[in-house]
Amino acid sequence: MHITLSQAAKYLGASEATMRRWMRERALPAHKINERLYLNAIELWEWATKEGLPVSRSLLDEARHADEVFPPLAALIASGGVHYDVRGASKHDVLHEVVARLPLPPEFDRDFLLAVLEARERIGSSGLGHGIAIPHVRHPIILHVPSPFVTLCMLRDPIEFGALDGLPVHAIFAVVAPSVPGHLQILAQLAFALRDQIVRHLIRDRRPADEILAGFDAVAEMTTDSHRAITGP
């Protein structure tokens, strides 16, 4: 459960200015997503308890019962980064380059992540078709990251990936999330968005990152509008 800075301030009975000071001086955990600050409710509760600060019990109760909600895909991709001309002559080489570009904590063992991704590929290709792959393991690896992200890597040279449609892969998405439900939810949303022909063409044509993100936003907006049309306002 992610909340805004103003919401977090109300739970702690503090001003936003005080919250920002605590971020600087007392390591209050906050995360910037799409240029806006958010706090994880569980992290906030743990931090306040550790710091000996009074915090509303409703914060923990709501966090435990709330469905996990993530920023839109465009924001997740913006957090993970869009990389062009990623080199590699084989699946191993490309996955190595993708893992190297993930914005992970310095202490994380990237070689381990590469090994399990390659093991998953030996079971079956993660190529979706249309030149796109989403490497992932059968049981998601949950990484200790403050917030989820999706990294997009566009390859300099398409490579054989064993996709069902037989086409070589020219773009790879890597999904990282701090929970299994979150990983699966983002994976499903990404697979759905990539069914959109315009989004696929933006990626195929290596359009600038802002155009690609706008394409994902457009798909999300159309999906929301369709849902409203069915369920009503």
C-alpha positions, 0 to 999 in steps of 0.5 A: 500500500503506497500513500502520498506524503500528505497522507503519511503526515496525517497518520503521524500527526505531523506537517509535510515540512516535518516529514521532509526534515525526517527524510533528510535527518532520520532516514524516513523511507520515501520513494520517488515515482514519476517525480512524486514522493510516495511512502510504503505504509508498512515501511512507514509503520515500522520506521515510526515504531523504531523511532518511537513516534506515535502513529495511528493504528489505522495505518497498519490495519488498512495496509494489511487489508488493502489490495496491492496497487501499483503505479501505471505501467508507464511510471513503472517503466520510467522507474526501471529505465528504457535502454537502447542498442543493448548488445549481445550475440546470444540469449546469454549475452543479452540477459547478462546485459539486461540484468546489468542495467536493472536499478538494483541495490548494490549488494544484490547478486546479479550473477544469481539472478542471471543464472535463474533467468537462464534456467527458466529459459531452458524450460521454455522461452519467455518470448511472447511473439512479435519480437518481444520477451519478458524473461521471468522465473516460474516462481517469481524472485522477490527482491528487496526493492523499495518499489516495483519497476519494469526495465525495457531493453531494446537490442541492437541486433535481434536474436533468436529466442525460441519464441512461439512465432519463430521471430527473433527478439528485439525488445526485452522487458524485465519486471522486478517487484517486492511481492509475488502478487505484485510481480504477477499483477504487473506481468499480466498488465504488461502482457495485456498492454503489449497486445496493442499494435501501436505500442508494439510498433513504437517499441519496434521502431525504437521511438523515444522513451517519452513516446513509448511511455505515452503509448502505455498511458494511452492503453491504460486510459482506454482500458479504464474508459472501457471499464467505466462504460461497462460498470458506470461511473 
